Amino acid sequence: MAAGQGFAFRRKQKIQREYRKLLRKGRKVGIQSDAQFADTYPEHLKHLYLAEEEKLKQQRKATRDSVVLEEKPKKAVEPVTTERKFKKKTSNQKAKEEYEKIKAERARKKEEAEKRKQQREAAQRLYRQKKMEVYKMLSKKTKKGQPNLNLQMEYLLQKIQQNR
């Protein structure tokens, strides 16, 4: 089972199987039977099932329209396709677009955070490197083990000149 197909999806499939079973048995299927199944949906999921039914009805209607259009001359095909292009987006399409926007925003923020982290790490490496050089210079000793005051004075002179 793919991700995102939970109990509601399985329940919908079960209902669809039962419906097909009834069709195979030869029972008459009409508007009344559609209303019968619509009432059995749980309240909190009813809007999902009804939206799915609408979608299926539109698909059936579109297939019937396409069969009728094939029989008509070619000129009649263009107006119908332009009407379909400008139809309102379904709630699912809107949700997908919103999700894609959020996903892109998260990716952008993640990239920015990664850049900041790399810059910070580079600055820290440079700082540590300078600090180590200064430490090595100031901790040098003479042959007798005394601190090299000449190097310390040079360092202090450099520091004063940089501040000016």
ZIKA-V680234 format. One line per field, one symbol per residue. ss: DSSP state (H for helix, E for strand, - for the rest). phi: phi as a letter, one per 40 degrees, with the letter a starting at -180 (. if undefined). psi: psi as a letter, one per 40 degrees, with the letter a starting at -180 (. if undefined). A space follows every 50 residues. Layout:
ss: ???
phi: ???
psi: ???
This chain:
ss: ------HHHHHHHHHHHHHHHHHHH-----HHHHHHHHH---HHHHHHHH HHHHHHHHHHHHHHHHHHHHH---HHHHHHHHHHH-----HHHHHHHHHH HHHHHHHHHHHHHHHHHHHHHHHHHHHHHHHHHHHHHH--E-----E-HH HHHHHHHHHHHHH-
phi: .ccgbccccccccccccccccccccgccbbccccccccccccdcbdcccc cccdcccccccccccccccccccccccccccccccccccccccccccccc ccccccccccccccccccccccccccccccccccccccccbcccgccccc cccccccccccccc
psi: hiiegaddddddddddddddddddeeihhadddddddddeiideeddddd dddddddddddddddddddddiiddedddddddddeiiiidddddddddd ddddddddddddddddddddddddddddddddddddddeiiideeiigdd ddddddddddddd.
